[in-house]
Amino acid sequence: MSIVIGGMIGLGKTSVADTLSAHFKNKGIESKVFYEAVDDNPILPLYYELTPEELDARRIPFLLQLFFLNKRFKTVKDCSNWCEPIYTIQDRSIYEDWYFACVNKNLGRISELEFKIYEELVDNMLEELNELPKKAPDLMVYLKGSFDTVIDRIMARGRSFEINPELKEYYFEVWKGYDEWVMNQYDASEVLVIDMDTTDVVKSNDDALRVCRDVEEKLNEILSITKTPIF
């Protein structure tokens, strides 16, 4: 089974991924987490710290989207090398990358030509992935939250390049269309929505167990179509 953890910046995708992996281990199910390339990303700090003029001159938003797309493409290929009964858990998916590129295009940070090239590259990559046993996840665990929760979590995380107050407008632009995109445009897998306004898997064991139970129930629902439920 393949799970992706999706959702807005700062809402806790990595924490949820780690929580699920630990839960599976306790159940005797082997899992592998594939983390988003953040700490080893040389472009991401520039994206947050440079002025709009510098971003435009150096085409940083376009480079960042290409960086993530390349890393995500490799992750999907790596996941295909892990076979049942190992569960793979991805910290954001290749499908969400398109949404971020679209937001940057709407903000004027990526040109129409760059976006066209990006979309053609995505289509080409997905065609290549068709040759793999499975390119799409079985489930997206979508972390949904209010904008206030998003900002609070970003500030609490404390990554220096993310806490510039001037970034609030960008975060809002990403946040405001995320739910609509997931619920009405994303169709690669089933979706389980977790309300992060009332959930904190790091500070609350009860919340962590609830999330794990909800994921178990959804996976059993998916598996019951073709297989025997595992939990």
VEXMI-345368 format. One line per field, with one value per residue: residue number from 1; residue in three letters; x negated, z, y negated of N, C-alpha, C in turn. Coordinates in steps of 0.1 Angstrom, whole numbers, plus 5000, padded with zeros to 4 digits. Layout:
BEGIN
pos c(NUM, ...) $
code c(ala, ...) $
n_px c(X, ...) $
n_pz c(Z, ...) $
n_py c(Y, ...) $
ca_px c(X, ...) $
ca_pz c(Z, ...) $
ca_py c(Y, ...) $
c_px c(X, ...) $
c_pz c(Z, ...) $
c_py c(Y, ...) $
This chain:
BEGIN
pos c(1, 2, 3, 4, 5, 6, 7, 8, 9, 10, 11, 12, 13, 14, 15, 16, 17, 18, 19, 20, 21, 22, 23, 24, 25, 26, 27, 28, 29, 30, 31, 32, 33, 34, 35, 36, 37, 38, 39, 40, 41, 42, 43, 44, 45, 46, 47, 48, 49, 50, 51, 52, 53, 54, 55, 56, 57, 58, 59, 60, 61, 62, 63, 64, 65, 66, 67, 68, 69, 70, 71, 72, 73, 74, 75, 76, 77, 78, 79, 80, 81, 82, 83, 84, 85, 86, 87, 88, 89, 90, 91, 92, 93, 94, 95, 96, 97, 98, 99, 100, 101, 102, 103, 104, 105, 106, 107, 108, 109, 110, 111, 112, 113, 114, 115, 116, 117, 118, 119, 120, 121, 122, 123, 124, 125, 126, 127, 128, 129, 130, 131, 132, 133, 134, 135, 136, 137, 138, 139, 140, 141, 142, 143, 144, 145, 146, 147, 148, 149, 150, 151, 152, 153, 154, 155, 156, 157, 158, 159, 160, 161, 162, 163, 164, 165, 166, 167, 168, 169, 170, 171, 172, 173, 174, 175, 176, 177, 178, 179, 180, 181, 182, 183, 184, 185, 186, 187, 188, 189, 190, 191, 192, 193, 194, 195, 196, 197, 198, 199, 200, 201, 202, 203, 204, 205, 206, 207, 208, 209, 210, 211, 212, 213, 214, 215, 216, 217, 218, 219, 220, 221, 222, 223, 224, 225, 226, 227, 228, 229, 230, 231) $
code c(met, ser, ile, val, ile, gly, gly, met, ile, gly, leu, gly, lys, thr, ser, val, ala, asp, thr, leu, ser, ala, his, phe, lys, asn, lys, gly, ile, glu, ser, lys, val, phe, tyr, glu, ala, val, asp, asp, asn, pro, ile, leu, pro, leu, tyr, tyr, glu, leu, thr, pro, glu, glu, leu, asp, ala, arg, arg, ile, pro, phe, leu, leu, gln, leu, phe, phe, leu, asn, lys, arg, phe, lys, thr, val, lys, asp, cys, ser, asn, trp, cys, glu, pro, ile, tyr, thr, ile, gln, asp, arg, ser, ile, tyr, glu, asp, trp, tyr, phe, ala, cys, val, asn, lys, asn, leu, gly, arg, ile, ser, glu, leu, glu, phe, lys, ile, tyr, glu, glu, leu, val, asp, asn, met, leu, glu, glu, leu, asn, glu, leu, pro, lys, lys, ala, pro, asp, leu, met, val, tyr, leu, lys, gly, ser, phe, asp, thr, val, ile, asp, arg, ile, met, ala, arg, gly, arg, ser, phe, glu, ile, asn, pro, glu, leu, lys, glu, tyr, tyr, phe, glu, val, trp, lys, gly, tyr, asp, glu, trp, val, met, asn, gln, tyr, asp, ala, ser, glu, val, leu, val, ile, asp, met, asp, thr, thr, asp, val, val, lys, ser, asn, asp, asp, ala, leu, arg, val, cys, arg, asp, val, glu, glu, lys, leu, asn, glu, ile, leu, ser, ile, thr, lys, thr, pro, ile, phe) $
n_px c(4992, 4996, 4992, 4999, 4991, 5007, 5012, 5013, 4985, 4966, 4986, 4981, 4972, 4949, 4948, 4972, 4967, 4945, 4958, 4977, 4960, 4947, 4969, 4977, 4955, 4957, 4978, 4967, 4962, 4942, 4928, 4920, 4908, 4908, 4894, 4901, 4879, 4864, 4844, 4821, 4823, 4812, 4825, 4849, 4846, 4839, 4861, 4879, 4866, 4855, 4860, 4890, 4881, 4856, 4862, 4876, 4856, 4838, 4853, 4862, 4887, 4895, 4873, 4874, 4897, 4890, 4870, 4884, 4901, 4884, 4873, 4896, 4904, 4883, 4889, 4913, 4905, 4887, 4904, 4918, 4900, 4903, 4920, 4952, 4953, 4947, 4954, 4955, 4949, 4954, 4942, 4960, 4971, 4963, 4984, 4994, 4974, 4980, 5001, 4989, 4972, 4991, 5002, 4980, 4978, 5002, 4997, 4978, 4952, 4942, 4938, 4962, 4951, 4931, 4948, 4962, 4941, 4934, 4958, 4958, 4935, 4943, 4964, 4950, 4933, 4952, 4962, 4940, 4940, 4961, 4952, 4944, 4952, 4970, 4980, 4996, 5007, 5024, 5039, 5046, 5038, 5052, 5043, 5061, 5067, 5075, 5066, 5054, 5045, 5026, 5007, 4999, 4987, 4966, 4951, 4945, 4929, 4906, 4886, 4862, 4863, 4889, 4904, 4907, 4927, 4937, 4943, 4968, 4989, 4983, 4986, 5013, 5024, 5017, 5030, 5058, 5069, 5064, 5081, 5102, 5089, 5080, 5104, 5120, 5105, 5082, 5077, 5063, 5063, 5080, 5092, 5086, 5097, 5082, 5088, 5069, 5072, 5082, 5064, 5034, 5008, 4983, 4983, 5005, 5013, 5038, 5049, 5030, 5035, 5062, 5059, 5045, 5063, 5083, 5070, 5065, 5091, 5099, 5080, 5087, 5112, 5106, 5090, 5108, 5122, 5107, 5091, 5083, 5090, 5064, 5062) $
n_pz c(5000, 4993, 5007, 5007, 5024, 5024, 5021, 5035, 5039, 5069, 5084, 5095, 5081, 5080, 5107, 5110, 5091, 5103, 5127, 5117, 5105, 5128, 5141, 5123, 5126, 5152, 5148, 5135, 5108, 5082, 5072, 5051, 5051, 5029, 5028, 5023, 5003, 5020, 5040, 5025, 5004, 4982, 4970, 4982, 5006, 4993, 4978, 4997, 5009, 4991, 4974, 4956, 4931, 4929, 4929, 4905, 4886, 4888, 4883, 4903, 4914, 4893, 4891, 4916, 4915, 4895, 4909, 4930, 4915, 4902, 4924, 4935, 4915, 4915, 4940, 4936, 4919, 4935, 4955, 4941, 4942, 4965, 4978, 4986, 5018, 5026, 5036, 5019, 5027, 5017, 5020, 5010, 4975, 4940, 4926, 4939, 4935, 4911, 4918, 4934, 4915, 4898, 4915, 4918, 4892, 4889, 4906, 4892, 4894, 4881, 4846, 4818, 4798, 4811, 4828, 4810, 4799, 4822, 4827, 4805, 4810, 4834, 4824, 4807, 4825, 4840, 4821, 4818, 4843, 4840, 4832, 4855, 4882, 4900, 4900, 4912, 4945, 4970, 4989, 4999, 5027, 5038, 5052, 5067, 5075, 5093, 5082, 5103, 5119, 5102, 5101, 5128, 5132, 5114, 5125, 5150, 5142, 5134, 5113, 5099, 5074, 5068, 5084, 5078, 5081, 5057, 5041, 5046, 5028, 5006, 5017, 5022, 4996, 4987, 5005, 5002, 4980, 4983, 4995, 4977, 4954, 4962, 4968, 4945, 4922, 4924, 4917, 4919, 4939, 4967, 4993, 5026, 5050, 5075, 5102, 5111, 5128, 5152, 5158, 5170, 5165, 5177, 5203, 5215, 5225, 5222, 5200, 5181, 5181, 5172, 5146, 5135, 5137, 5121, 5096, 5094, 5092, 5067, 5050, 5052, 5041, 5015, 5008, 5011, 4988, 4970, 4985, 5015, 5045, 5065, 5091) $
n_py c(5012, 4977, 4946, 4911, 4881, 4852, 4816, 4783, 4761, 4765, 4778, 4803, 4826, 4843, 4851, 4865, 4885, 4899, 4907, 4925, 4944, 4954, 4965, 4985, 5001, 5010, 5027, 5047, 5043, 5035, 5004, 4976, 4944, 4916, 4887, 4851, 4831, 4809, 4799, 4804, 4788, 4765, 4743, 4736, 4719, 4695, 4689, 4681, 4659, 4640, 4609, 4599, 4589, 4600, 4627, 4628, 4621, 4641, 4663, 4680, 4693, 4710, 4726, 4738, 4753, 4771, 4784, 4797, 4813, 4830, 4844, 4855, 4872, 4891, 4902, 4915, 4935, 4948, 4957, 4976, 4997, 5009, 5036, 5052, 5068, 5042, 5009, 4978, 4944, 4912, 4879, 4855, 4854, 4860, 4850, 4829, 4810, 4799, 4782, 4762, 4751, 4740, 4721, 4703, 4695, 4681, 4660, 4647, 4654, 4675, 4677, 4678, 4693, 4708, 4723, 4738, 4754, 4767, 4782, 4799, 4814, 4827, 4842, 4859, 4872, 4886, 4903, 4920, 4931, 4948, 4972, 4984, 5007, 4995, 4962, 4943, 4933, 4952, 4940, 4906, 4888, 4861, 4831, 4808, 4774, 4743, 4709, 4695, 4716, 4727, 4706, 4703, 4728, 4728, 4707, 4718, 4739, 4727, 4725, 4705, 4693, 4694, 4677, 4650, 4622, 4610, 4631, 4640, 4633, 4649, 4675, 4674, 4673, 4698, 4714, 4708, 4720, 4746, 4767, 4768, 4777, 4803, 4816, 4813, 4815, 4833, 4866, 4889, 4908, 4923, 4901, 4891, 4869, 4850, 4830, 4805, 4784, 4793, 4813, 4826, 4844, 4846, 4834, 4847, 4878, 4891, 4878, 4887, 4915, 4915, 4905, 4925, 4947, 4938, 4938, 4965, 4975, 4964, 4975, 5002, 5001, 4995, 5017, 5037, 5040, 5054, 5071, 5089, 5072, 5058, 5049) $
ca_px c(5000, 4989, 5000, 4992, 4996, 5008, 5017, 5007, 4972, 4967, 4997, 4976, 4972, 4939, 4952, 4982, 4960, 4938, 4968, 4983, 4949, 4945, 4981, 4976, 4944, 4963, 4988, 4960, 4963, 4931, 4932, 4908, 4912, 4901, 4896, 4899, 4866, 4864, 4832, 4810, 4828, 4805, 4833, 4860, 4844, 4839, 4875, 4886, 4858, 4852, 4871, 4897, 4873, 4845, 4869, 4879, 4844, 4831, 4863, 4862, 4898, 4895, 4862, 4878, 4907, 4883, 4863, 4893, 4907, 4874, 4872, 4908, 4903, 4874, 4895, 4923, 4897, 4881, 4915, 4922, 4891, 4907, 4932, 4960, 4963, 4942, 4962, 4947, 4956, 4948, 4945, 4965, 4971, 4960, 4996, 4995, 4964, 4987, 5009, 4980, 4967, 5002, 5003, 4969, 4982, 5013, 4990, 4969, 4938, 4938, 4945, 4970, 4942, 4925, 4958, 4964, 4930, 4936, 4969, 4954, 4926, 4951, 4971, 4939, 4929, 4963, 4962, 4929, 4944, 4971, 4945, 4942, 4964, 4980, 4975, 5005, 5009, 5037, 5046, 5040, 5042, 5051, 5043, 5069, 5067, 5078, 5054, 5048, 5037, 5014, 4997, 4995, 4979, 4954, 4943, 4940, 4919, 4894, 4876, 4859, 4866, 4904, 4912, 4908, 4941, 4941, 4947, 4982, 4998, 4981, 4992, 5028, 5027, 5016, 5041, 5072, 5074, 5059, 5092, 5109, 5081, 5080, 5118, 5127, 5096, 5073, 5084, 5053, 5065, 5090, 5088, 5090, 5094, 5079, 5090, 5057, 5076, 5085, 5056, 5020, 5003, 4971, 4986, 5016, 5014, 5051, 5050, 5022, 5042, 5074, 5055, 5041, 5075, 5090, 5063, 5067, 5104, 5099, 5073, 5095, 5123, 5100, 5085, 5120, 5127, 5100, 5083, 5088, 5085, 5053, 5062) $
ca_pz c(5000, 4992, 5013, 5007, 5033, 5017, 5029, 5035, 5046, 5083, 5091, 5102, 5072, 5085, 5120, 5107, 5084, 5113, 5136, 5110, 5104, 5141, 5144, 5115, 5131, 5164, 5143, 5128, 5094, 5078, 5064, 5047, 5049, 5020, 5033, 5013, 5003, 5025, 5046, 5015, 4992, 4981, 4964, 4990, 5014, 4983, 4974, 5008, 5014, 4982, 4971, 4943, 4919, 4928, 4925, 4890, 4878, 4889, 4880, 4914, 4916, 4883, 4895, 4928, 4911, 4888, 4919, 4937, 4906, 4900, 4937, 4937, 4904, 4920, 4951, 4931, 4914, 4947, 4962, 4934, 4945, 4978, 4975, 4997, 5026, 5030, 5033, 5017, 5031, 5010, 5025, 4998, 4963, 4927, 4921, 4946, 4930, 4900, 4924, 4938, 4903, 4894, 4924, 4914, 4879, 4891, 4913, 4883, 4898, 4870, 4834, 4811, 4790, 4821, 4833, 4799, 4799, 4835, 4826, 4795, 4817, 4843, 4816, 4802, 4836, 4844, 4811, 4821, 4855, 4837, 4831, 4868, 4887, 4905, 4901, 4921, 4958, 4974, 4998, 5004, 5040, 5035, 5064, 5064, 5087, 5090, 5079, 5116, 5124, 5094, 5105, 5141, 5131, 5107, 5134, 5160, 5137, 5135, 5102, 5098, 5061, 5066, 5093, 5074, 5080, 5044, 5034, 5049, 5016, 4998, 5024, 5020, 4983, 4986, 5014, 4999, 4970, 4985, 4997, 4964, 4945, 4966, 4968, 4932, 4911, 4927, 4915, 4918, 4949, 4977, 5002, 5040, 5055, 5089, 5107, 5120, 5138, 5164, 5159, 5171, 5168, 5185, 5217, 5220, 5221, 5218, 5186, 5172, 5180, 5164, 5132, 5130, 5136, 5109, 5084, 5093, 5087, 5053, 5042, 5052, 5032, 5001, 5006, 5011, 4974, 4963, 4993, 5029, 5054, 5073, 5105) $
ca_py c(5000, 4965, 4935, 4898, 4871, 4839, 4805, 4770, 4759, 4763, 4784, 4814, 4838, 4852, 4857, 4875, 4897, 4906, 4913, 4937, 4954, 4960, 4973, 4997, 5010, 5017, 5037, 5057, 5040, 5027, 4992, 4968, 4930, 4908, 4873, 4841, 4825, 4795, 4796, 4805, 4780, 4752, 4733, 4732, 4706, 4683, 4687, 4674, 4648, 4630, 4599, 4602, 4585, 4610, 4639, 4628, 4620, 4654, 4673, 4690, 4701, 4720, 4736, 4746, 4763, 4782, 4792, 4806, 4823, 4841, 4852, 4863, 4883, 4901, 4908, 4924, 4946, 4955, 4964, 4988, 5008, 5015, 5044, 5057, 5061, 5030, 4997, 4966, 4932, 4901, 4866, 4848, 4862, 4854, 4844, 4816, 4801, 4791, 4772, 4752, 4744, 4732, 4709, 4694, 4689, 4671, 4649, 4640, 4658, 4683, 4672, 4688, 4703, 4717, 4732, 4748, 4763, 4775, 4792, 4809, 4822, 4835, 4852, 4868, 4880, 4895, 4914, 4929, 4939, 4958, 4984, 4990, 5015, 4986, 4948, 4935, 4938, 4958, 4930, 4894, 4883, 4847, 4823, 4795, 4765, 4729, 4702, 4692, 4727, 4728, 4696, 4707, 4740, 4723, 4699, 4727, 4748, 4719, 4724, 4691, 4688, 4694, 4669, 4636, 4617, 4607, 4643, 4643, 4632, 4661, 4686, 4673, 4676, 4713, 4720, 4705, 4729, 4760, 4776, 4770, 4785, 4817, 4822, 4813, 4818, 4844, 4879, 4900, 4918, 4920, 4890, 4890, 4856, 4848, 4817, 4802, 4774, 4800, 4824, 4824, 4858, 4845, 4831, 4855, 4893, 4894, 4874, 4896, 4928, 4913, 4904, 4939, 4955, 4933, 4943, 4979, 4978, 4960, 4985, 5014, 4998, 4996, 5031, 5047, 5041, 5065, 5079, 5090, 5061, 5062, 5045) $
c_px c(4991, 4998, 4992, 4999, 4996, 5013, 5008, 4993, 4974, 4977, 4993, 4975, 4961, 4942, 4962, 4976, 4953, 4947, 4974, 4972, 4947, 4957, 4980, 4966, 4949, 4973, 4981, 4960, 4951, 4935, 4919, 4914, 4903, 4904, 4894, 4885, 4866, 4850, 4820, 4814, 4821, 4813, 4844, 4858, 4844, 4853, 4882, 4879, 4855, 4864, 4878, 4889, 4862, 4851, 4871, 4867, 4837, 4840, 4863, 4874, 4899, 4885, 4867, 4888, 4901, 4876, 4872, 4898, 4897, 4873, 4884, 4909, 4895, 4881, 4905, 4916, 4892, 4892, 4919, 4912, 4894, 4920, 4940, 4952, 4958, 4951, 4952, 4956, 4948, 4952, 4947, 4962, 4967, 4972, 4998, 4985, 4971, 4995, 5000, 4975, 4978, 5004, 4992, 4972, 4992, 5007, 4981, 4954, 4933, 4946, 4953, 4962, 4936, 4935, 4961, 4953, 4931, 4946, 4965, 4944, 4933, 4958, 4961, 4935, 4940, 4965, 4951, 4933, 4954, 4965, 4942, 4954, 4975, 4974, 4983, 5006, 5023, 5046, 5039, 5046, 5041, 5053, 5050, 5069, 5071, 5065, 5047, 5040, 5025, 5003, 4991, 4985, 4965, 4945, 4937, 4929, 4905, 4883, 4874, 4864, 4882, 4911, 4912, 4923, 4946, 4946, 4962, 4991, 4996, 4987, 5007, 5032, 5026, 5028, 5055, 5078, 5071, 5071, 5099, 5102, 5082, 5094, 5124, 5118, 5087, 5082, 5075, 5056, 5077, 5084, 5094, 5087, 5092, 5080, 5079, 5060, 5078, 5076, 5041, 5013, 4990, 4974, 4997, 5015, 5027, 5054, 5042, 5029, 5055, 5070, 5052, 5053, 5082, 5084, 5065, 5081, 5105, 5092, 5080, 5106, 5118, 5096, 5097, 5125, 5120, 5092, 5089, 5082, 5074, 5053, 5073) $
c_pz c(5000, 4997, 5011, 5018, 5026, 5026, 5029, 5043, 5061, 5091, 5098, 5094, 5077, 5098, 5118, 5100, 5094, 5123, 5129, 5109, 5117, 5145, 5136, 5121, 5144, 5160, 5135, 5113, 5091, 5069, 5061, 5044, 5039, 5023, 5021, 5014, 5007, 5030, 5036, 5002, 4991, 4976, 4973, 4999, 5005, 4980, 4985, 5012, 5004, 4979, 4958, 4931, 4918, 4924, 4910, 4882, 4877, 4886, 4891, 4916, 4906, 4887, 4907, 4924, 4903, 4898, 4926, 4928, 4904, 4912, 4938, 4927, 4909, 4932, 4946, 4926, 4925, 4954, 4955, 4936, 4958, 4976, 4988, 5005, 5032, 5026, 5030, 5020, 5025, 5017, 5013, 4985, 4951, 4922, 4927, 4941, 4919, 4906, 4928, 4926, 4898, 4902, 4920, 4901, 4881, 4898, 4904, 4886, 4887, 4857, 4828, 4804, 4800, 4826, 4822, 4798, 4811, 4833, 4816, 4802, 4827, 4835, 4811, 4813, 4840, 4833, 4813, 4833, 4852, 4835, 4844, 4873, 4893, 4906, 4911, 4935, 4960, 4981, 5000, 5017, 5039, 5048, 5061, 5077, 5083, 5088, 5092, 5121, 5115, 5098, 5118, 5140, 5124, 5117, 5145, 5155, 5137, 5125, 5098, 5085, 5059, 5074, 5090, 5073, 5066, 5036, 5037, 5037, 5007, 5004, 5022, 5006, 4981, 4993, 5008, 4988, 4972, 4986, 4984, 4955, 4949, 4964, 4954, 4920, 4912, 4925, 4914, 4928, 4958, 4986, 5016, 5045, 5070, 5093, 5116, 5129, 5152, 5166, 5160, 5175, 5176, 5200, 5223, 5216, 5216, 5204, 5177, 5170, 5171, 5149, 5127, 5128, 5123, 5096, 5083, 5087, 5072, 5045, 5041, 5042, 5017, 4998, 5005, 4997, 4967, 4972, 5007, 5038, 5063, 5088, 5113) $
c_py c(4988, 4953, 4922, 4889, 4858, 4828, 4793, 4770, 4757, 4771, 4798, 4827, 4848, 4858, 4868, 4888, 4905, 4913, 4926, 4948, 4961, 4969, 4986, 5007, 5017, 5028, 5048, 5055, 5031, 5016, 4984, 4954, 4923, 4894, 4863, 4834, 4811, 4791, 4796, 4797, 4767, 4740, 4728, 4720, 4694, 4679, 4678, 4660, 4637, 4621, 4604, 4600, 4596, 4623, 4640, 4628, 4634, 4666, 4684, 4698, 4712, 4731, 4744, 4756, 4774, 4791, 4802, 4817, 4834, 4850, 4861, 4875, 4894, 4909, 4918, 4937, 4955, 4963, 4977, 5000, 5015, 5023, 5048, 5067, 5047, 5018, 4985, 4954, 4920, 4888, 4857, 4856, 4853, 4846, 4830, 4806, 4792, 4779, 4760, 4744, 4735, 4719, 4699, 4688, 4678, 4659, 4642, 4644, 4667, 4678, 4683, 4698, 4713, 4728, 4743, 4758, 4773, 4786, 4803, 4819, 4832, 4846, 4863, 4878, 4891, 4906, 4924, 4937, 4949, 4971, 4991, 4998, 5006, 4972, 4940, 4941, 4945, 4948, 4918, 4890, 4868, 4839, 4810, 4787, 4751, 4721, 4698, 4703, 4729, 4718, 4699, 4718, 4736, 4716, 4708, 4736, 4740, 4720, 4710, 4685, 4688, 4684, 4654, 4632, 4614, 4619, 4647, 4643, 4644, 4673, 4686, 4677, 4692, 4719, 4719, 4714, 4743, 4770, 4779, 4779, 4800, 4823, 4822, 4816, 4830, 4857, 4891, 4911, 4914, 4909, 4892, 4877, 4856, 4834, 4813, 4790, 4780, 4812, 4820, 4837, 4857, 4843, 4840, 4869, 4897, 4890, 4883, 4909, 4926, 4912, 4918, 4948, 4951, 4938, 4958, 4982, 4975, 4970, 4998, 5013, 5000, 5011, 5041, 5049, 5053, 5075, 5081, 5079, 5066, 5058, 5052) $
